[in-house]
Structures are given as structure tokens and as C-alpha cells.
């Protein structure tokens, strides 16, 4: 692949042009592949190579100034070749999307070409990081393309939809505009299609650069010294901040916020963090949280990134709606993802680890590298008070109301003492050690370092 060096872009250039967008993406000078066919026709795709955060990267960009960025046979072939070349070189692939989908004049040829583009993305899945930035409308095949990559960053100018508002109106009668149908708000909060949303293109490209550094350079050298007050015992945000070297990048912050998925560095090494958030749904897992976490775990495993799992969950969210949505099926995805993972994965129980949530959050039984707990953490089938109420409901019902609370508290204490809780978990090896919050960062970093490196052999399917 012969590239033309690019050092500057004309100041008057249309900011939608691929070279202008690539210039804002790369560190400095970069090379581009000629974006014309032999006959002189613009094919609507430009491929560039350069560095991002010092990481060699291949990037492709659809050309919104040519047929709205629609993908023809030649353009799809160019992206396929770029992806395959990046896999051969072992470098991340970045896609900048602003495209109306397949080119209508190319007919079935374009339809077939877009399918081959999907196949190239799947071939690369789990072998090199793939990040998409959606900077304008991305419809049809240009919507499915980003969905097949590891991370989707969506600008406030981005729109993702299978079919646009006019088709929706003609088929269903629904009146909806492009932003409400496929903007960054619905895809960042409701659908989970977008991992990161930003106000504008410049911020989106900055997020792509940050994520590329984390995924493309998993070892960043020596870790900074531990900060004073690290590993606070406050909310989950405080706990995570105390563990990481610097602030991480959260994925899906507004979708399924009862679980946190985040990329950051611990002791200089890129790690994935999965953490229950007790401030949302009391920390309960639900169908969306299981999907979100399972996909993240599989991505980290396929890219060789260790996992830190922070647990404070009373179980899976009960109720008719969740059962009908397939709570059991979705929980199975998270259980499978952790049990399959081969990367180092360390669990920290900060509060409750009850029932199915105990397993689903990387238990020792599923192969956790190490399991630590803070003083006061609780490992059980369910909370002692709830268990006492379930096991002794007839006795409690027959007790005078004035005495019922005291009896229930005594039965709960007896249940906890008999079943064992955290003490029993330590005894059987389900928990390795109870550690002080102040030593958490060092103990987790040490466990990950001692485990070495490993990488899952699977793809990163969009669960």
C-alpha cells in the first residue's frame, strides 16, 4: 500500500473532508492512500496511516462530500484491505463514519461489498482494537459497521439508524426527527449502541485518541506513586479513582448505570474495571447491566486486558418485567463471559455479594485470579434478615407484632453465624483475604502482575 505523506491540510478545506478529519486524529504528519479510482472517480473513502498517542494506527474515513459518504464497491474494498493490513501489522484500526450506507447506483454490487466489509471487521475482531467515531449520519450498512467494532464514540453531530425518519414514517406512521431517532442521546442512554458520547467532533476525536492509547499501548511503563487517600471507602466512583493511576475512561456511563465499565491504568498497565453501583437500583444487576458487562469482559479478554471487578450487589433485579425480558438468559451471558476469560481478573468485595450476583461478578468458582474483601463485606445466598424472614416466616407470623422485630433480628444473627458469611468464604477459599482499604491498590496490582499475561482466543461479538 503506497501512501502520500500529509503534513498540512489547506486552512480552507471542508472539515468534512477525510484529510481534514484525519489531520485532527493523528499526532502529526501521516500518510494517505490516493482516494481516486484509475478512471478518476472519487470512491468516497480515504485510508490514512500515522500515530496516535505514539501508537501506529491505520484509519479509514468515509468522504461526506462525495455522495454523502455512501459506500460503493471500490470504497468497501479499500476499507477491507486497510483492516486486513492492520491485522497483519498488529495495529489498531480507527473508522471515521459519515455515510448514508451503500451506494444505490452500485446496486447489488454495493450490497455484496458492504457484506464483505462486515466480514473483514469480524476477522479483525479480538485480534486488534477497532474503534469507530460517528461524526455525521451513519445509516444502513454504515450503522452496522460501527456496531461490529469494539468501541463506538459518537459526536453530537452523529446519527445512527438503520432507516431514516422518512422510511420510519412511511412504514410505521411514527413522526420522528433524525436526532430523536438516532442521535447521541438515545444511543448513549437508551440503546447502548454508543459507548462514549461527546458534544462535537473535536471532543469525539480526542476520546478516540485517548482510547487508542489505552488499547494500543497496554503497558505504559512505570506506575505513578500511590496518591494520598487512595482507595476511599465512599461511592464506587471514589473506590475506582483510588485504584487507578489517573482518571479512566468510562464506557456506557448513562446506559445501565447500575454497573460501571471503565478502561484505565493500574500500575502502568491498561485494565478493565467492572463495578456494581449501589446508587442505581441498589446495585442490583438487570438484563441491560448483564449485557453491558458481558460485552466489556469479552472485549478485555480478547484484547488481553486484565480485569478488576468491584462487587457490592444484592442480586439480580426481581420482577415480572425482568423475567419476561429474559433475566436468566442475560445473566448467562455474564456468567459465561467471566468463566471463559483467561486474562488476570481480580475481584474486590466491598459490600454485598449475594446469590447469583456473587457468581456473576467473577467469583472464585468461575476462575477469578484472586478474591479480596474489605472488612464488613458480606458473602451469602441472601441478606441475613431476608433469609430469616424466608426461613421462619410462619414463626414470625405467629409472634406478636411488638416482639416480631426483636425475634427477626435474633434469627438473622443466628443464620449469619450458622451459615458463615465472609468467615466461611475465607475458610473454603472462595475469598483469599480480608484487606484494608488503604492496601487495596497494592494488593490488586500485585495479584495482576503475578498472574502474568494471557489473552482470550475468541471474537468480541456485540452481545
C-alpha positions in Angstrom: 0.0 0.0 0.0 1.6 3.2 -1.2 0.8 6.3 0.9 1.2 10.0 0.2 2.7 11.9 3.2 0.4 14.6 4.5 1.8 17.3 6.8 -0.7 20.1 6.5 -4.3 20.5 5.3 -5.5 23.6 3.4 -6.9 26.0 6.0 -10.0 26.5 3.8 -10.6 22.7 3.5 -14.1 21.5 4.2 -13.9 20.0 7.7 -16.0 17.0 6.5 -13.2 16.0 4.1 -11.4 12.9 5.1 -7.9 14.5 5.1 -9.1 17.3 7.4 -10.7 14.8 9.8 -7.6 12.5 9.7 -5.4 15.5 10.4 -7.3 16.2 13.6 -7.0 12.5 14.6 -3.3 11.7 14.1 -0.4 13.1 16.2 1.2 14.9 13.3 2.3 14.0 9.8 0.5 11.0 8.3 0.2 9.2 5.0 -2.9 8.7 2.9 -3.8 6.3 0.1 -5.0 8.0 -3.1 -8.7 8.2 -2.9 -9.4 8.1 -6.6 -10.1 5.1 -8.9 -8.0 4.8 -12.1 -10.8 6.4 -14.0 -10.6 9.5 -11.8 -13.8 8.9 -10.0 -13.8 9.6 -6.2 -14.5 6.5 -4.3 -15.6 8.2 -1.1 -13.1 6.5 1.3 -9.7 7.7 2.4 -7.2 5.5 4.3 -4.5 7.0 6.4 -1.6 5.7 8.5 0.1 7.6 11.3 0.5 7.6 15.0 -2.0 8.3 17.8 -0.5 8.8 21.3 2.6 7.3 19.9 0.8 4.1 18.7 1.0 3.2 15.0 -2.6 3.2 13.6 -4.5 2.6 10.4 -7.6 4.8 10.0 -10.2 5.0 7.3 -12.7 7.8 6.8 -15.8 8.0 4.6 -16.0 11.1 2.5 -19.2 13.0 3.3 -18.5 15.4 0.4 -18.9 12.6 -2.1 -22.5 11.2 -2.4 -23.0 11.8 1.3 -20.2 9.3 2.1 -22.2 6.4 0.6 -20.2 3.2 0.2 -19.6 1.7 -3.2 -17.8 -1.4 -4.3 -14.4 0.3 -4.5 -14.7 2.1 -1.2 -15.7 -1.1 0.7 -12.8 -2.9 -0.9 -10.4 -0.2 0.3 -11.7 -0.4 3.9 -11.4 -4.2 3.8 -7.8 -4.0 2.6 -7.0 -1.5 5.3 -8.4 -3.7 8.0 -6.6 -6.8 6.8 -3.3 -4.9 6.5 -3.8 -3.6 10.1 -4.4 -7.1 11.4 -1.2 -8.3 9.6 0.7 -5.4 11.2 -1.0 -5.8 14.6 -2.1 -2.2 14.8 -5.4 -0.7 15.9 -8.0 0.3 13.3 -10.0 3.5 13.6 -13.1 4.2 11.5 -14.4 7.7 11.0 -18.0 7.4 9.8 -20.3 9.9 8.0 -22.1 7.8 5.4 -25.6 7.2 4.0 -24.9 3.5 3.6 -24.5 1.5 0.4 -24.4 3.5 -2.9 -27.7 3.0 -4.6 -26.2 3.3 -8.2 -23.9 0.3 -7.4 -27.0 -1.9 -6.6 -26.4 -5.4 -5.6 -22.7 -5.0 -6.1 -22.6 -2.4 -3.2 -24.8 -4.7 -1.1 -22.3 -7.5 -1.5 -19.4 -5.2 -0.9 -20.8 -4.0 2.4 -21.2 -7.6 3.5 -17.5 -8.2 2.7 -16.8 -5.1 4.9 -18.6 -6.7 7.8 -16.7 -9.9 7.3 -13.4 -8.0 7.4 -14.4 -6.4 10.7 -15.3 -9.8 12.2 -11.9 -11.2 11.0 -10.2 -8.4 12.9 -12.4 -8.8 16.0 -10.4 -9.8 19.0 -7.1 -9.5 17.1 -6.6 -5.8 17.0 -8.6 -3.0 18.7 -11.3 -1.4 16.5 -12.7 2.0 17.4 -15.4 3.8 15.5 -16.2 7.6 15.6 -19.6 8.5 14.2 -19.3 12.2 13.1 -22.4 12.5 11.0 -25.4 10.4 9.8 -24.5 6.7 9.6 -27.3 4.7 8.1 -27.9 1.2 6.9 -24.6 -0.6 6.3 -22.8 2.4 7.8 -24.7 1.9 11.1 -24.0 -1.8 11.3 -20.3 -1.3 10.6 -19.5 0.7 13.8 -21.7 -1.8 15.8 -19.2 -4.6 14.8 -16.2 -2.7 16.2 -15.1 -2.7 19.9 -16.0 0.8 20.9 -18.3 3.4 19.3 -17.6 7.1 20.0 -20.5 9.3 18.9 -20.3 13.0 18.3 -23.2 15.3 19.0 -23.4 15.6 15.2 -23.6 11.9 14.7 -26.8 10.0 13.8 -27.1 6.2 13.7 -30.1 4.5 12.4 -31.0 1.5 10.1 -33.5 3.6 8.2 -34.2 7.3 8.4 -37.2 9.3 9.6 -38.9 9.3 6.2 -38.9 5.5 5.9 -40.0 5.1 9.5 -42.9 7.5 8.9 -44.0 5.6 5.7 -43.8 2.2 7.3 -44.9 2.7 10.9 -46.6 6.1 10.8 -44.3 7.4 13.6 -43.3 11.0 13.3 -39.7 11.4 14.5 -36.7 13.5 13.6 -33.1 12.3 13.0 -31.9 13.4 16.4 -34.6 11.6 18.4 -34.4 8.5 16.2 -30.6 8.1 16.1 -28.9 10.9 18.0 -26.2 10.6 20.7 -28.8 10.9 23.5 -30.9 7.8 22.6 -27.9 5.7 21.6 -25.9 6.8 24.7 -28.7 6.3 27.2 -31.4 4.1 25.8 -30.0 1.6 23.2 -26.4 1.2 24.4 -25.1 1.5 20.8 -22.7 4.3 21.7 -20.1 3.6 24.3 -19.0 7.3 24.6 -20.9 10.4 23.5 -19.5 13.9 23.1 -20.8 17.4 22.2 -18.9 17.8 19.0 -16.5 16.2 16.5 -13.3 17.6 18.2 -14.2 16.0 21.5 -15.1 12.8 19.8 -11.7 12.6 18.1 -10.0 13.4 21.4 -11.8 10.5 23.1 -10.7 8.2 20.2 -7.1 9.3 20.8 -7.4 8.5 24.5 -8.9 5.1 23.9 -6.4 4.3 21.3 -3.6 5.0 23.7 -5.2 2.7 26.3 -5.9 -0.2 23.9 -2.9 0.2 21.6 -0.3 0.7 24.3 -1.4 -1.6 27.2 2.0 -1.2 29.0 2.8 2.4 29.7 5.9 2.0 31.8 6.4 2.7 35.5 3.3 3.5 37.6 3.0 6.8 39.4 3.2 6.6 43.2 0.1 5.9 45.1 -1.9 9.0 45.9 -2.8 10.1 49.4 -6.2 8.9 50.3 -6.3 6.2 47.6 -9.0 3.5 47.8 -11.6 5.6 49.6 -14.5 3.8 51.1 -17.1 6.1 49.6 -19.1 5.5 46.5 -18.0 3.3 43.6 -16.5 6.3 41.8 -14.3 7.1 44.8 -13.2 3.4 45.0 -12.3 3.3 41.3 -10.5 6.6 41.5 -8.4 5.4 44.4 -7.3 2.3 42.4 -6.3 3.8 39.1 -3.1 5.7 38.3 -5.1 8.5 36.7 -8.8 9.0 35.8 -10.1 6.3 33.5 -12.5 6.4 30.5 -16.0 5.1 31.3 -17.9 3.3 28.6 -21.7 3.5 28.6 -21.9 5.9 31.5 -25.6 6.5 31.0 -26.8 3.1 29.8 -27.3 0.6 32.6 -25.7 2.9 35.1 -26.2 0.3 37.9 -22.9 -1.2 36.6 -19.8 0.7 35.7 -17.4 -0.4 32.9 -14.3 1.6 32.6 -10.8 1.5 31.0 -7.8 2.9 32.8 -4.3 2.2 34.0 -3.3 0.4 37.2 0.5 0.3 37.9 1.1 1.5 34.4 -0.9 -1.3 32.8 -4.3 -0.9 31.0 -7.0 -2.7 32.8 -10.8 -3.0 32.5 -12.9 -2.2 35.6 -16.3 -3.7 36.2 -18.1 -2.4 39.3 -21.6 -2.5 40.8 -23.1 0.9 41.5 -25.2 0.7 44.6 -26.6 4.2 43.9 -28.5 2.8 41.0 -31.1 0.1 41.6 -29.4 -0.6 44.9 -26.6 -2.2 42.9 -28.8 -4.9 41.5 -27.9 -6.4 38.2 -30.5 -6.4 35.5 -30.7 -7.5 31.8 -29.1 -4.4 30.4 -26.3 -4.4 33.0 -25.6 -8.1 32.3 -25.3 -7.4 28.6 -23.1 -4.3 29.1 -20.7 -6.1 31.5 -20.6 -9.3 29.5 -19.6 -7.5 26.3 -17.0 -5.5 28.1 -15.5 -8.6 29.8 -15.2 -10.3 26.4 -13.6 -7.3 24.8 -11.0 -7.1 27.6 -10.3 -10.8 27.4 -10.0 -10.8 23.6 -7.5 -7.9 23.8 -5.5 -9.2 26.7 -6.5 -6.6 29.3 -6.7 -7.7 32.9 -9.9 -7.1 34.8 -10.6 -5.6 38.2 -14.1 -6.4 39.5 -15.6 -4.5 42.4 -18.6 -6.1 44.0 -21.5 -4.7 46.0 -24.7 -6.3 44.7 -27.7 -7.8 46.5 -28.6 -10.0 43.4 -30.4 -9.7 40.1 -33.4 -7.3 39.9 -36.6 -9.3 40.6 -39.9 -8.8 38.9 -42.2 -9.8 36.1 -40.8 -7.4 33.6 -37.2 -8.6 34.1 -38.2 -12.2 34.0 -40.1 -11.7 30.7 -37.1 -9.8 29.3 -35.0 -12.9 29.8 -33.2 -12.2 33.0 -31.9 -15.7 33.2 -30.7 -15.7 29.6 -28.9 -12.3 30.0 -27.4 -13.4 33.3 -26.0 -16.4 31.5 -24.0 -14.1 29.2 -22.2 -12.5 32.1 -21.5 -15.9 33.8 -20.2 -17.3 30.5 -18.0 -14.2 29.8 -16.2 -14.4 33.2 -15.9 -18.2 33.2 -14.4 -18.1 29.7 -12.0 -15.3 30.4 -8.3 -16.2 30.7 -6.8 -12.7 31.4 -5.8 -12.0 35.0 -9.0 -11.0 36.9 -9.1 -9.9 40.5 -12.3 -9.4 42.5 -12.7 -7.0 45.4 -15.9 -7.4 47.5 -16.6 -4.1 49.1 -20.1 -4.8 50.4 -22.7 -7.4 49.5 -22.0 -10.4 47.2 -25.3 -12.3 47.3 -26.8 -15.2 45.4 -26.4 -15.1 41.6 -24.7 -11.7 41.7 -21.9 -13.3 43.8 -21.2 -15.7 40.9 -21.9 -13.2 38.0 -19.3 -10.8 39.4 -16.3 -13.0 38.9 -16.4 -15.4 41.8 -13.5 -17.8 42.7 -15.7 -20.7 41.4 -15.7 -19.0 37.9 -11.9 -18.9 37.9 -11.0 -15.5 39.4 -7.3 -15.0 39.8 -7.7 -13.6 43.3 -10.7 -12.5 45.5 -10.2 -9.9 48.2 -12.8 -8.5 50.6 -12.9 -5.4 52.7 -13.8 -5.7 56.4 -17.6 -5.7 56.8 -18.2 -7.3 53.3 -20.8 -10.0 53.2 -20.9 -13.2 51.1 -24.2 -15.1 51.3 -27.1 -16.6 49.5 -29.0 -13.5 50.5 -29.0 -10.9 53.3 -29.4 -12.5 56.8 -32.5 -10.5 57.6 -34.2 -11.6 54.3 -33.1 -15.2 54.9 -34.5 -15.2 58.4 -37.8 -13.8 57.1 -38.0 -16.5 54.4 -36.9 -19.5 56.6 -39.0 -18.6 59.7 -42.0 -16.8 58.1 -44.6 -19.0 60.0 -42.9 -18.5 63.3 -42.6 -14.8 62.7 -46.2 -14.6 61.6 -47.3 -16.2 64.8 -45.3 -13.8 67.0 -47.0 -10.7 68.5 -46.1 -7.7 66.4 -44.4 -6.0 69.3 -41.9 -8.8 69.6 -41.5 -9.7 65.9 -38.7 -7.3 65.1 -36.6 -8.4 68.0 -37.1 -12.1 67.1 -36.3 -11.5 63.5 -33.1 -9.7 64.4 -32.1 -12.7 66.6 -32.9 -15.2 63.9 -30.9 -13.2 61.4 -27.9 -13.2 63.6 -28.2 -17.0 64.2 -28.5 -17.5 60.4 -25.3 -15.5 59.8 -23.4 -17.3 62.5 -24.6 -20.7 61.3 -24.1 -20.3 57.5 -20.8 -18.4 57.9 -20.8 -15.5 55.5 -17.4 -14.0 54.9 -15.7 -16.2 57.5 -17.0 -19.3 55.8 -15.9 -17.9 52.4 -12.4 -17.5 53.7 -12.4 -21.0 55.2 -13.4 -22.7 51.9 -11.1 -20.5 49.8 -13.8 -18.5 48.0 -12.2 -15.4 49.4 -8.4 -15.2 49.6 -8.0 -12.5 52.2 -9.7 -9.6 54.0 -7.7 -6.5 53.3 -7.8 -2.9 54.5 -9.0 -0.3 52.0 -5.6 1.5 52.2 -3.8 -1.6 50.8 -6.3 -2.3 48.1 -4.4 -0.8 45.2 -1.1 -2.5 46.0 -2.7 -5.9 46.6 -4.7 -5.9 43.3 -1.8 -4.6 41.3 0.4 -7.3 42.8 -2.0 -10.1 42.0 -2.3 -8.9 38.4 1.4 -8.6 38.0 2.0 -12.1 39.5 -0.6 -13.6 37.1 1.4 -12.6 34.0 -0.3 -12.1 30.7 -2.9 -14.1 28.8 -5.4 -13.4 26.0 -8.7 -15.0 25.0 -8.9 -16.6 21.6 -12.4 -15.5 20.8 -14.0 -12.7 18.9 -15.8 -9.7 20.5 -19.3 -10.4 19.4 -21.8 -7.5 20.1 -23.9 -9.1 22.8 
